[in-house]
Every structure is written in structure tokens, then in C-alpha cells.
Amino acid sequence: MGPLVIRSPQDAIAAVPYLLGFHPADSLVVVGFDGPHNTCALRLDLPAGRAGCERTAHVLARNEFRRALVLGYGPADPVAAAVADVWETLTAEGVAVVEALRVAEGRWWSMTCVDPGCCPPEGRPYDIAASAVAAQATLAGHVALPDREELARSVAPLDGPVRTAMRQATERAERRFLAWAREGLSPARIRSRMAEEGVALIGDLPSRDTPPTDDDVAWLGVLLTNVRVRDEAWVRIDEDSPRADIDFWRYVLRRVEEPYAPGPACLLAYAAFIIGDGGLANVALDRAARADPDYSMAALLRDVIAAGIPPAKARLGMTPEELARAYGDLDTPDPCR
């Protein structure tokens, strides 16, 4: 997301859901700014805990953010405790807190102002929909879902007739793959053939005017178990404008059977992360972890996000030609998981 212009507490409250991808509740949100990487929004569940506050402060300081805005969403006591902890840890790391707000039930309270003339004890109402920040974010194509659960549902497996059809398509794809072994192909030739068909499919499917068929999605899911195919998809994500990639990989992820979810989930997570949508990236990685807790790309992306590395610094920056040369240089190419 490009930089949002925040001039008031209402602007800050309006910006946070778009920075996270959802409206937070029972949360501590710390927005770092005045640094080399636009803004960075980090969220902790309440009660936040001292360790979580220390990690948050360390991430912002390590990425050279000089100032921070703190927002607590929820009841007064847990918010006050969390704000006190994160304020202390941010200050210790050299990050100045410019304001702390509590947000609850359509109202906000400044936790730094004691003047009832501008900060009445009953709080001040706000309307995100009326904010220029919300309009700016919406025009840029960003959405803020009602809560994190709704965001997670946006990447959840589809059910009903779609699931039945995909289960049948997956059985056909698996029979197609097993037929290669029955043909007597060697493991090396099978890996090579997966890469050949995977590259062709990845190059074709996203460019079609119509959505992929169930059989296309199922076959792609099988081919993506080959890490070379997954990497070919990875380097083809448009890092400057990944919206189409986000839509495509979300479509695939919601349809594949669970054993085939890690690859599409991680590709969606990467596309979301490089555009600054950390909320979508995290729920996609949750899906990958449920299907395979040891999937290496998921662990890598999770570490990158947890470290607060700015999306601009996390770009892969590799072309398909460079990837081909890299795989050609491997002494023991065994890309199958």
C-alpha cells in the first residue's frame, strides 16, 4: 500500500483496517512511521504481554522507524496495560510514541490528553466511511474486512458442490500422474516432465479470459508439489502489480484439496506481502501450515514477516531465465517434496 496521509486521530483509526486488511478487535496495533519504508503496522492480541511488546519495538527500531502511533482496541484496563508496556519498550528502543488511542464501540479516547475540552471522558465518535483515508485506500483497491475471521474465510476451502467437483478432479489428476510411473518413466524423467507441464500451465492459466477449469486447478495442484514448478510460479508473480496474481492464487487455493494447498497458499502469501497486505499473507500462511507444518517456503515467508522486513526489500527479483540457470547449476537436482 502506498503511504496514507494521516493528519488526525480519526485518520489513524481509518487507516489501520486497510493496513491490516481487517477491522481489529481486542488488539494492540502499533504503526511505525518516519523511516525509510513508509509505514509498518504490527498487531498483537490482547492481552499483549511484555514479550510481544518487546518484539514489536525491536522490529520497528531495527527497520529504522523513528516514531510510532499506538492504538488499543478493546476495554480500558487491558488496553491501558498493553499501551504502557509497548510505550516503555518503544522508548527503550529509541522509537518515539507520538500518540496513543483507545478505540471501542465507535468511539476513541486519547491516552495522552487530560483536557476534557478536547478529549471528553465519554470519548469522541468516529466514522471510518467518511474519512478521506478510507476513500484513498478504497480507490487504491484495498479492502478492510469486518474481522480477521472473515479474512481467514476468504482463503478457506470452498465447500458444497465445488468441493465435490474438485475432489473428483483431483482423483483424475492423481491417476494422470501415477500413469507416468506405470509407463516406466524414471524418477528424474517424471520430475522433468512435471516441470515442463507445470511451466506451460503456469504460463497459460493466468492469462485466460475465463477461470481455470476444475481439472486445470487439480492438475496444477499436483504439479506444484514439484518445487521447481512452485519456483517457476514464484518468479512469474508481477512484483510491481500483483493484484491479478493475488486473485489467481486465491482462486486456486480455495479449490485445491488440502494436501495440495501449501504451494498455492505460499504463492498467494508472497503476492499479498509484496503489495503490503500482511493480513492476507498471514492467513494464507496459516493455511499452508495446516496442510504441511514443515513446508519450507511458508517458514521462510513467516520469518520475513515476523522480522518486519519491508516488502520492497523482500522481493525475489529473479527472472525465469535466472531461475533456469540456477537449477541448471545444481549438482543434485531433486525438487520433489
JORA-V456894 format. One line per field, one symbol per residue. phi: phi as a letter, one per 30 degrees, with the letter a starting at -180 (. if undefined). A space follows every 50 residues. Layout:
# JORA-V456894
phi = ???
This chain:
# JORA-V456894
phi = .ddcdccaeddddddeeddcjaddbhbccccdahadbhbbccbbddddid ddddddddddddcidcbbccbcckdddddddddddddddddddicddcab bcbahibbbdccccdddcbdddibdbbeddddddddddddjcbbdeaddd ddddbdddcieddddddddddddddddddddddiddeddddddedddddd dddceddddcdddeddddddeddddddddedddddcddddbdeddddddd ededcddedcdededdddddddddcjcdddeddddddddddadcdddddd dddddddiddeddcddibcedddddddddddbdbddc
